[in-house]
Amino acid sequence: MISVQGKWALLTGASRGIGYLTAKFMAEQGCNLILHSRKKEHCEKVYQEVTALGVEARIVAADLCDPDQVQRMLKEIDDMHLQVDIVLNNAGVQIAYRTDYMNTPVSDYTNSFMINTISPAMICYHFLPGMIERGFGRILNTTSGIRYDTQQAGYSASKAALDKITIDLGSKVEGTNVMINLTDPGWCRTDLGGPHAPNAPESAIPGIVAGVFMNDQKSGRYLNAPHFTGMTLQEAVAYGETYFDSPYGN
């Protein structure tokens, strides 16, 4: 299991829900954090809490629906002259639940794909070359296990596309110490999951970040956080490395 002590991680959607819990957990492991939200003030609370744990933190803002804002955010991070070794693409959106799904508007797809697929891809493409050059990096893209749900077609399709991008990129770094994998918190009671979801957000810890700490040089895996609920981080890492394989047939 690797140590993240003193490393820098970019975490999107850090101000609430799974992102907020992830920020706290990573800070407890000694990881410095670049905290993202749509507006910087949204991250003030989590900033105060993680820095109180003794790590460094920065705050950045961008609406992930706007590629120009994403590019400006990435430039701002570059100008900080920090070595970003870990990327946690946590932020996402579920536009609506369409009972009349045959009339799903085009905007469900365009907005979902921009936030859930294209922006995470932009972030991956930005940081991955440096990770490859340095010979170390961890990227976790947050996906969803939703299937056969026409009422949330834009959301499910955008996550499926993110899966494809992640697996394709993973094939290029498989067998190296740069690892890019998928993570899924499960259906949790968050702003996205809604109040009737069966799982508490806390159930996603430590599974939602277990892929960061794995050290077996495997990529493209789907790490479903509910499989790790109740485990220590060490147990989750050992379980993930034993039972979750890459999809490349090696």
PEPEZI-V988363 format. One record per residue. RES is the residue in three letters. SS is DSSP state (H for helix, E for strand, C for the rest). PHI is phi in radians with two decimals (999 if undefined). D_CENTER is the distance of its C-alpha to the mean C-alpha in Angstrom with 1 decimal. Layout:
RES/SS/PHI/D_CENTER
RES/SS/PHI/D_CENTER
//
This chain:
MET/C/999/19.3
ILE/C/-1.39/18.3
SER/C/-1.76/18.6
VAL/C/-1.86/16.2
GLN/C/-0.98/19.2
GLY/C/1.40/19.6
LYS/C/-1.40/16.6
TRP/E/-1.87/14.5
ALA/E/-2.18/10.8
LEU/E/-1.61/9.3
LEU/E/-2.17/7.0
THR/C/-1.50/7.0
GLY/C/1.13/8.6
ALA/C/-1.50/10.0
SER/C/-1.47/13.4
ARG/C/-2.76/13.4
GLY/H/1.02/12.5
ILE/H/-1.08/9.6
GLY/H/-1.09/8.2
TYR/H/-1.09/11.9
LEU/H/-1.13/12.3
THR/H/-1.12/9.4
ALA/H/-1.04/11.2
LYS/H/-1.10/14.5
PHE/H/-1.14/13.8
MET/H/-1.13/12.6
ALA/H/-1.11/15.7
GLU/H/-1.11/17.8
GLN/C/-1.56/17.2
GLY/C/1.55/18.4
CYS/C/-1.54/15.3
ASN/E/-1.32/15.9
LEU/E/-2.32/13.4
ILE/E/-1.77/13.0
LEU/E/-1.69/12.2
HIS/E/-1.92/11.6
SER/E/-2.66/13.1
ARG/C/-1.16/15.6
LYS/C/-2.29/18.4
LYS/H/-1.05/18.8
GLU/H/-1.10/20.9
HIS/H/-1.16/18.2
CYS/H/-1.68/16.6
GLU/H/-1.07/20.0
LYS/H/-1.10/20.0
VAL/H/-1.18/16.8
TYR/H/-1.04/18.1
GLN/H/-1.09/21.4
GLU/H/-1.28/20.1
VAL/H/-1.31/18.0
THR/H/-1.21/20.8
ALA/C/-1.13/23.3
LEU/C/-1.49/21.7
GLY/C/1.74/22.9
VAL/C/-1.77/20.0
GLU/C/-1.54/19.8
ALA/E/-2.65/17.6
ARG/E/-2.30/17.5
ILE/E/-2.11/16.7
VAL/E/-2.27/15.9
ALA/E/-2.36/16.1
ALA/C/-2.93/15.7
ASP/C/-1.46/16.0
LEU/C/-1.21/13.4
CYS/C/-1.42/16.3
ASP/C/-2.08/18.4
PRO/H/-1.07/17.9
ASP/H/-1.14/20.5
GLN/H/-1.17/18.6
VAL/H/-1.09/15.5
GLN/H/-1.10/18.0
ARG/H/-1.12/19.7
MET/H/-1.09/16.6
LEU/H/-1.12/16.1
LYS/H/-1.12/19.8
GLU/H/-1.07/19.7
ILE/H/-1.15/17.3
ASP/H/-1.00/19.6
ASP/H/-1.22/22.5
MET/C/-1.34/21.3
HIS/C/1.00/22.1
LEU/C/-1.88/19.3
GLN/C/-1.56/18.1
VAL/E/-1.51/14.3
ASP/E/-1.71/13.7
ILE/E/-2.36/10.0
VAL/E/-2.17/7.0
LEU/E/-2.05/3.7
ASN/E/-1.43/2.9
ASN/C/-1.59/3.2
ALA/C/-1.07/6.8
GLY/C/-2.85/8.9
VAL/C/-2.48/12.6
GLN/C/-2.02/15.2
ILE/C/-1.12/18.4
ALA/C/-2.92/21.2
TYR/C/-1.84/22.7
ARG/C/-1.71/25.6
THR/C/-1.07/28.5
ASP/C/-1.55/30.5
TYR/H/-1.20/28.0
MET/H/-1.21/30.7
ASN/H/-1.95/30.5
THR/C/-1.02/26.8
PRO/C/-1.28/26.7
VAL/H/-1.01/25.5
SER/H/-1.08/23.4
ASP/H/-1.03/21.1
TYR/H/-1.39/20.2
THR/H/-1.11/20.2
ASN/H/-1.20/18.1
SER/H/-1.09/15.5
PHE/H/-1.19/15.3
MET/H/-1.12/15.2
ILE/H/-1.43/12.3
ASN/H/-1.56/10.2
THR/H/-2.15/11.5
ILE/H/-1.24/13.4
SER/H/-1.10/11.6
PRO/H/-1.01/8.4
ALA/H/-1.11/11.3
MET/H/-1.00/13.2
ILE/H/-1.15/10.8
CYS/H/-1.03/10.7
TYR/H/-1.09/14.4
HIS/H/-1.27/15.0
PHE/H/-1.67/13.8
LEU/H/-1.09/14.4
PRO/H/-1.03/18.2
GLY/H/-1.12/18.5
MET/H/-1.09/16.6
ILE/H/-1.12/19.0
GLU/H/-1.09/22.0
ARG/H/-1.44/21.4
GLY/C/1.42/20.7
PHE/C/-2.72/17.6
GLY/E/3.09/13.8
ARG/E/-2.38/10.6
ILE/E/-2.20/7.5
LEU/E/-2.12/4.8
ASN/E/-1.80/4.1
THR/E/-1.42/4.2
THR/C/-2.01/8.0
SER/C/-2.52/11.2
GLY/C/-1.53/14.3
ILE/C/-1.09/16.6
ARG/C/-2.43/19.7
TYR/C/1.01/23.0
ASP/C/-1.93/22.3
THR/H/-1.18/24.2
GLN/H/-1.26/23.9
GLN/H/-2.21/20.2
ALA/H/-1.10/20.7
GLY/H/-1.09/18.8
TYR/H/-1.13/15.6
SER/H/-1.16/16.0
ALA/H/-1.17/17.1
SER/H/-1.18/14.3
LYS/H/-1.25/11.8
ALA/H/-1.10/14.5
ALA/H/-1.17/14.6
LEU/H/-1.09/11.0
ASP/H/-0.99/11.9
LYS/H/-1.10/15.0
ILE/H/-1.07/13.6
THR/H/-1.11/11.3
ILE/H/-1.15/14.4
ASP/H/-1.09/16.8
LEU/H/-1.11/15.2
GLY/H/-1.04/14.9
SER/H/-1.14/18.6
LYS/H/-1.49/19.5
VAL/H/-2.05/18.2
GLU/C/-0.94/19.0
GLY/C/1.50/21.4
THR/C/-2.04/20.2
ASN/C/-1.55/18.4
VAL/E/-1.85/15.6
MET/E/-2.14/13.2
ILE/E/-2.19/10.4
ASN/E/-2.38/9.3
LEU/E/-1.76/7.8
THR/E/-2.34/6.9
ASP/E/-2.42/8.6
PRO/C/-1.26/9.8
GLY/C/1.45/13.0
TRP/C/-1.48/15.2
CYS/E/-2.03/15.2
ARG/C/-1.37/17.4
THR/C/-2.13/15.3
ASP/C/-1.05/16.2
LEU/C/-1.35/14.4
GLY/C/-1.32/15.7
GLY/C/1.52/19.1
PRO/C/-1.30/21.7
HIS/C/-1.76/22.9
ALA/C/-1.11/19.9
PRO/C/-1.33/21.1
ASN/E/-2.01/18.5
ALA/C/-1.24/18.1
PRO/H/-0.96/14.6
GLU/H/-1.08/15.8
SER/H/-1.18/16.0
ALA/H/-1.38/12.3
ILE/C/-1.70/13.0
PRO/C/-1.65/13.2
GLY/H/-1.04/11.8
ILE/H/-1.13/8.2
VAL/H/-2.07/8.4
ALA/H/-0.97/11.5
GLY/H/-1.09/10.4
VAL/H/-1.11/10.4
PHE/H/-1.64/13.9
MET/C/-1.22/15.3
ASN/C/-2.45/18.0
ASP/C/-1.83/19.5
GLN/C/1.09/18.5
LYS/C/-1.95/17.1
SER/C/-2.21/14.4
GLY/C/1.33/13.6
ARG/C/-1.47/13.4
TYR/E/-1.83/12.2
LEU/E/-1.74/11.5
ASN/E/-1.55/12.4
ALA/H/-0.96/12.1
PRO/H/-1.02/15.6
HIS/H/-1.15/17.2
PHE/H/-1.88/16.5
THR/C/-1.02/17.6
GLY/C/1.56/20.5
MET/C/-1.50/19.9
THR/C/-1.28/19.9
LEU/H/-1.05/17.3
GLN/H/-1.07/20.0
GLU/H/-1.14/20.7
ALA/H/-1.12/17.2
VAL/H/-1.12/16.9
ALA/H/-1.10/20.4
TYR/H/-1.14/19.9
GLY/H/-1.12/16.8
GLU/H/-1.21/18.8
THR/H/-1.47/21.8
TYR/H/-1.95/20.9
PHE/C/-2.03/17.8
ASP/C/-1.79/19.1
SER/C/-1.27/18.0
PRO/C/-1.62/19.4
TYR/C/-1.66/21.7
GLY/C/1.33/24.8
ASN/C/-1.37/25.5
//
